[in-house]
Amino acid sequence: MAHPKRRQSSTRQAKRRTHDKAVAPTLAICPNCGEWHVYHTVCGACGYYRGKLAIEKEVITGVGGYVPDYILTNDEISKMVDTNDEWIMTRIGVKERHILNEEGLGSSYMARKAAKQLMKKTGANPDDIDLVVVATSTPDYHFPSTASILCDKLGLKNAFAFDLQAACSGFLYLMETAANFIRSGRYKKIIIVGADKMSSMVNYTDRATCPIFGDGAAAFMVEPTTEDVGIMDSILRTDGKGLPFLHMKAGGSVCPPSYFTVDNKMHYLHQEGRTVFKYAVSSMSDVSAAIAEKNGLTKDNIDWIVPHQANVRIIEAVAHRMEVPMDKVLVNIEHYGNTSAGTLPLCIWDFEDKLKKGDNIIFTAFGAGFTWGAVYVKWGYDGKKE
């Protein structure tokens, strides 16, 4: 016969209850950066722990890019809708845009081209890639992810992958995402790709939107470093009030595809240009000024501003607000148009040979949602374009 369990004394029960209570952590000021953190733990702000930086910084070590061969000019656009080259250049700043017009090819094709070039330039071993993240609003399919398709095409056996959707701000979000994976200490080589086939959602009978967009992709390699370079800081924001002004009406779970949605052209990009322009100017200007002030950057020590390539007048407004001359602003909208998540890395791909190690660069973008933000990068190598 089994013995009955002994009843614990009231003293032992009280001790157990006291032991189970949650104890508030003790906070201390980090001697390295001055931020508060939990005592006897790694500082979450700078990685300092017991006299050294326990968390490595994250640095961009290479860039690859791709744009399709076919070029759609303003003269061709003017034959589709009532517009002309002078109006497009004055109002938007686009002279031509690259279009992926081969049947059966989507964003993953351009992403693969960009990532392959990146891996060749950096000498990366496919087995060493830990993570792949693709920012896109035009995935090949609803599922699987474009990033998973990319892993297969690149022969990556040890990486995990996922897509990120933040419209034209997607690549900003990618840089911060990759930075935090590196800071965790568990990942050493990360490929981030901005890729969009915007021609797949543009209505080429709509003169307000069809001159703006193009197709393209570009990729960064992000790795750890102990040097004082890399992705230094970010300010990222989202505000859902932008839904009515920039969206695709059909194709999602709210309004699934049907004969009605196709007949009524509801699978194209819809944009209320004036409203989006106003928000883009104020949001990109304010956040760029904020991250500069936060990091002690001025017009004198900012080497480059890399703005989202949506409209040349927005770009000029941001430069004016920052009091930075246009020769410090990277602009290639004339040749590519707005490639959404691809614009920021394509700018770096285009102007890589101008960049020097230690350059202070502010990336800024604005997109549907609304989403916007700025990322401060101290460039990690002397650029060489191949």
N, C-alpha and C positions, 0 to 999 in steps of 0.2 A: 504494500500500500504506500503510495507516494505521500511524502510529508507535505502538509499545506505550507504555502508561502508565508514567510514571516512578515508581519506588518512592520513597516519602518517607523522608527520613533518620530515624534513630532519635530525633534531637533534636526534629524537628518533630512526630513522632508522640507523643512524651512531652508536648510543650507542648499538643497538642490534647486528650490525655487529661486533663491538668490543668485545661484550660479547661472541659471538659464536666462536671467534678465539681460537684455541688450545694453551694452555700455557705450556711451557716446565716445567717439574717437577723440584723442587729444590732437589739437591743431598746433602747427608751428609755422614760422616764417622761413621760407627757403633762403639760406645765406647767399645763394647764387643769383636768383632773379627777384627775390622779395615777395613772391606770391605765397599765399597760405596753402599748406598741404598737411596731410595726416602725418603726425610725428613718427619717425623711424620708418618711413616709406619713401619711395621714389617720388620726387616732385613731378606732378602731372603737367606742369607748365614748361619746364626746361629739362627734366630728366636727371637733375642733380641728386646724388645719393652718396653720403659719407665721403665727401671730398672729391668726387668725380662725376662726370656726366654718364649716367648709366644707360641712357637711351641715345642711340645714334640719330643724327639728322638724316633727312632724306633729300637726295639731289637728283636732278634730271641729268642723265648721262648720255642721252642721244635722242635724235628725232628722225622719223621717216615720214614720207608723205606720198600721196598719189592723187592725181586728178585724171578724169577720162580724156581720151584723145579728141572726141568731138567737141567743137567750140560753137556755141550758139551766140551769134553776134546781135547787136542792136538792130542792124539792118534787117536781119531775118525776123526779129521780134516785131518790127514795124510792119511786116507783111501779115502778121497774125492778128494784131490789134491796132487800134488807132493811137499810135505813139511815134516817136522818132528819137534818133540818137541824142540830139541836143537836150530834149526833155529828160530822158533817162539819166544822162550824165549830170545835168544840173540838179535834179531832184534826188537822185539816188547815188550816182557816182559809179555805175557799172557800165563797162564798155562791152564785156563779153563774159560768158560763163561756160563752164565745162559740163557736159551732160553725158550720163551713162545711158546710152541708147541701145546697147546690145540686149537682145531678148534673153530673159532668164538670169540676168545678173542683178544683184542688189547690194546693199550696204556692206555685207560681209566680204564681197569681192574686193571692194575698195579698201576695206580694213585690212584684208590679207596682204594686198599689195604694199600698203604703208608699213605694216608690221614686219613683213619680210625684209624690206629695205632697212628698217630700223635694226633688226637682228643682224643683218649683214654688216652694217656700219659699226655696231658695237661689239661684234664678235661673240654674241651671246649663244650659248649652248641651249638648244630647246629643252633639254632635261633640267636645266637650272631655273627655268621660269616658274615662279611660284603662283602667280595670279595674273589674270587678264580681265580687265574691265572695259566695256565698250559703252560710250555715251552715244545714243542715237534716238531720234524720233521716228526713224523710218527703218525699223528692223526688217530682216528678211521675212520673218513670220511672227505671229503673236507669241508662239513658242515652237521650238526651243529658242533660247536666247541667241542673239547674233554672236555673242562672246563664245558660246559653246561651239558654234560652227567654226569660228576662227581658230579655236584650239585644235580642232580636228584638221583643218587645212594647214596649220603650221606644224603639226606633229608634236604637240606639247603633251607629254605623258604625265607630268607631275604637277600641273597647274589646276586650280579651280577657277571658275569664270562666271561672270554675271553681267547683265546689262544695267545701265543707269539711265533714267529718263528725266532730264531737266531742261529739255528743249535747247535753246541757244546758250543757256548757262551750263550745259552739261559738262563741258570740259573743265570749267572752274571746279565743279563739284568732284570731278574725277581726281584732280590734283590733291584736293584735301583728303579724299578717300584713300588714295595711294599713300599719302604722307602718314596717315594714321596707321595703316597696315605696317609700314616700315617701322614706325615708332613702337609698335608692339614687340619688336624684336624677333618675330617669328617668320618674317618674310624678307627676302633679300633682293629679288629681281621681280619687278612688276611692270607689265606693259599696260598702258592706258591708251585708248584709241577714241578719237572723235570721228564719227563717220555718218554721213547723211546723204541719201539719194533724194534730195528735195524735189527733183523733177517728178517723182512718183506721186506727189500730192499737190502739184501746182496745176491750176486751171489755165491753160494757154489761150483762153478767150477772155481772161480777166486782166485788163491793162494795168490795174492797180497792183497786182502781185506778181505776174509772170516775169517782169523784167528783173526782179530782185534776186531770185534764188538760183543756185547752181549745185552741183554734186561734187563731193570730194571727201578725202579722209587723211588724217595724219595721226602719228603715234609718238608717245614719249616712253623711254625707259626710265624707271625710277628705282634708285638703289640707295643703300645706307652710306653715310660718310661721317667722318669725324672732323672734317673741315668746316669752317664757318661760311658755308654756302648752302644753297638748297631752297626748299619751300619754307619760307620764314614765317609767314602769317597769312591769315585769310579772314575775310568778313563775308559771310554768305547769308542771303535772306530769301524768304518765300512769302508771297502774299496772294491768297487765292482770289482776290478781287478781279484778276485779269481774265478769268474764264470767258466772259461775254465778248471780249475784244480780240482774242487770238486763240483759235481752236480749229479742230476738224469736227464737224457736227456728227458724222455717222461713222460706224465701223467699230465702236466700242460696245460695252455691255449695256449702256444706257439706250443706245440707238443702233441695234445690230443691222448688218447689211440686209437690204431687201430691194425688190424692184423699185419701190418708191424712192429709197435713198439714192439709188443709182440714177434714176430718171431725173431727179431733182438736184443732181450734182452736189450731193452732201458729203462726198468723200474727198473733197478738195480743201486746201488750207483756206480759212477765213480770217481776215485781218481788218480791223478798223484802224487804218493807218495813222490818222492824226492823234488818236488816243494813245496808241502804242508808242509813237514818236515822242510824245510829251513825257510819258512815264520813263522811257528809255533814257532820255537826256538827263532828267533829274536824278534818277536812280543811279546810273553809272557815274555821273559827275560827283554825287554826294558820297558814294561808297569809295570811290577812288581817292577823294580828298580825305576821307576818314582813315583809310588804311595808311596813307602817307603820313598824316599827322601822328597816328599811333606809333609809327616806327621811325619818326624823326626824319622823314624824307621831304625834300623840297625840290623846287624846279632845278636847283643847281646840282643835286646829287642823284636825281632820278635819271637813269641812262636811257630807258625806253618805256613807253607805254604801249601795251598790246591790247587794243580794244576789239570787241566783237565787230565784225565787218558786216553790218546791216545797212548802214546808210552813211555816206560821207559827211553829211551835216551833223549827225549824232557824234561822229568821231571828232569833228572840229570843235563841237561844243564841249566835249570832255577835255580836250587839250586846252581850250580857253579857260575853263574852270580851274584846271591844274596849273595854269600859267606856264605850260610847257610848249616850246616851239614845235611846229609840225614835223621838223626834221628829226625829232626824238620820238615820233609816233609811227609805229609800223602799220602801213596801209597797203593792202593788195586787193581791195574790193573791186577795183577796176577790171581785174582779170579773172576773178573767181565768183563774184557776187557773194550772196549770203549762203554759206554751206552749213549753217546752224552749228551743231557741236563741232564741226570741223574747222571753223574759222580761226580760232586761237592757235591750235597747233600748226595749221597750214601757214599762218603768219611766221611762226618761228622757223618752219621748214624753208620758207621762201627767203628769209633774211638771216639764216643761221650763221653765215660767214661774217656778218657784222658784229656778232655777239662776242664779248670777252669775259673771261673768268672774273667773277666779282661784280659784274654789271648789276645794278639795281633795276628790276623790271616789275612793273605793275600790270597784271592781266585784269581786264574787267569785261563783263558781259551782262546782257539782259535778255530774258526770254519769256516764253509763254508761262503762265501761272498766276501771277507774274513771279519769275525767279530772277535774281540778280546777285552781284557780288564782285569782290576783288580779291586777288591773291598776289601777295608780295613774294617775289622770287629773287634770290641772289644767284646769278647764273654760275654754273659749275665748271665750265670748260670754254676754251677758245674755240669758236665755231669754225667748222670747215664743211662746206657744202660739197657733196659728191654727186 
